[in-house]
Amino acid sequence: MSGRSGKRVVAAVASALLALSLAGCSHGSTGASGDQGYVAGKGVITTLAVADRKQPGTVSGTTLRGRKVSLADYRGKVVVVNVWGSWCPPCRAEAPMLAEAARAMRHRGVVFLGIDSRNPEEAGPRAFVRHYRIPYDSIYDPDGRTLLAFHGTLPPNSIPSTVVIDRQGRVAASVIGTVTRTTLEDLVGVAAKGAGA
């Protein structure tokens, strides 16, 4: 085998191993696209039994509206945390549903909080919020550091993704990739009842 052929084989094996490790981290195929920087396709859903739930790290920051906010502010409520970026096509696709769901679930005491990740300037995400009439706050997180609080729940490049927090402030469920309204309703129900699946 020539040196050049050997390098190709090593590169192919390395690529295959990377793909397998990404699939292993997400417990299924997400259609992850490292080149595009977002997770395409159906979401990979994980729910946690009450005994397995843990609190994430500190989730706090300044919102796109200039307000200081922390996940801890919403203790006692079910919180839907959606990670998005205005540059992300799947995020744009799910935004109208999330805006509508946030309005519909408000009367049930469900709070939505966004994390705008990896937008270098605020103009794009602010336009996104206006365009899709997003009724909830989003933490502006240009370097993606806020996602580190969900270590073990979300890979650091999982955009879009959604995490559902139970009333005790623990991660009850997550979706890596886009989420549907039906799935979101189901996961909020799991978190609200305090039961895992």
C-alpha positions, 0 to 999 in steps of 0.5 A: 500500500502506497503512503498516499493510499494509506493516508486515505484509508486512515482518513476514511477510518477516522471519519467513520469513527467520528460519525459513530461517536457522534451517533453514540453521543446523541443516542441515534442519528440526527443528521448532524452537519458539522460543516453547516453548524446545525443539527438537521432532520428529526430530533433525537428524544431523551426522557429521564426518570425522576431518579436520573434527573440532575440540575444543569450548570448555571444558565444565565446571561443577558437577553436580547432585550437587555434583561438579566435572566437566570434559569433559577428565576423560574424554579417551581415552573416547567421551563422549555429551553430552546437553543437556536441561531438566526443563521440556522435553517432548522431553527427558522423552520421550528420558530413559528411553532415554538412561538405559538406553543409558548403562548398556548402553554403560558396559562399552564404555568410553562415558561419558555427561554431561548438561548441564541447561540453563535451569532456574532452580532445581535442584529440578526437574532433581534430581527429573527425574534421580531420576524417570528414574533417570539414572545419569550426572552432569549439569552444572547450567547455569541460564543456558545458558552451557555450550552456548557451548562448542559454538559452530558445532556447536549453536545456543544454544537447541537443547534437547534435543541430543546431541553425541558426542565421540571419544577425542581430545576432538573433536566427532565427531557431533551431533543437534539434537533428540531422538535414538533409540537406533539413531542413538545406537549408530551415532554412538558407533560412528562416534566409536569407530572414528575414522571420519566419515560 
